[in-house]
Amino acid sequence: MQESEVPKKAKTTVYMSLTDEQRLDEIFIKRLRNRNKTDRSTLICEGIRLLYEKEVESKE
């Protein structure tokens, strides 16, 4: 993929418990305080990648 290409994105709705939402907010706030600009979608995608590595790639 070239630098100028923007990856395709899918829009989705995520249903989560209030506890999970609070945890996501805590991570979001921590990163903002550390001057790591991010958004919640990026955090969720990072979580999916980490879970994929744990569940799928580690089994190969």
C-alpha positions in Angstrom: 0.0 0.0 0.0 1.4 3.4 -0.9 1.6 6.2 1.6 -1.1 8.3 -0.2 -3.6 5.4 -0.1 -6.2 5.5 2.7 -7.2 2.1 4.0 -10.9 1.3 3.7 -12.8 1.5 6.9 -16.0 -0.2 8.0 -18.5 1.5 10.3 -19.9 -0.7 13.1 -21.9 -0.4 16.3 -20.3 -1.8 19.4 -22.4 -2.7 22.4 -20.5 -2.8 25.6 -21.1 -2.8 29.3 -20.8 0.4 31.3 -17.7 -1.0 32.9 -16.0 -1.7 29.6 -17.0 1.8 28.4 -15.4 3.3 31.5 -12.2 1.3 30.9 -12.0 2.5 27.3 -12.5 6.1 28.5 -9.7 5.6 31.1 -7.3 4.4 28.4 -8.4 7.3 26.1 -7.8 9.9 28.9 -4.4 8.4 29.9 -3.2 8.6 26.3 -4.4 12.2 26.0 -2.5 13.1 29.2 0.6 11.4 27.7 0.2 13.6 24.6 -0.7 10.5 22.5 -3.6 11.8 20.4 -5.9 9.0 19.6 -9.6 8.2 19.2 -11.8 5.5 20.6 -12.0 3.7 17.2 -8.3 3.4 17.2 -8.3 2.0 20.7 -10.9 -0.6 19.7 -8.9 -1.6 16.6 -5.8 -1.9 18.7 -7.6 -4.2 21.1 -8.9 -6.3 18.2 -5.4 -6.7 16.8 -4.0 -7.7 20.2 -6.8 -10.2 20.7 -6.2 -11.6 17.3 -2.5 -12.1 18.0 -3.3 -13.8 21.2 -6.1 -16.1 19.9 -5.1 -16.8 16.3 -1.5 -16.1 15.6 -0.2 -17.7 18.7 -1.9 -21.0 17.7 -0.1 -21.2 14.3 
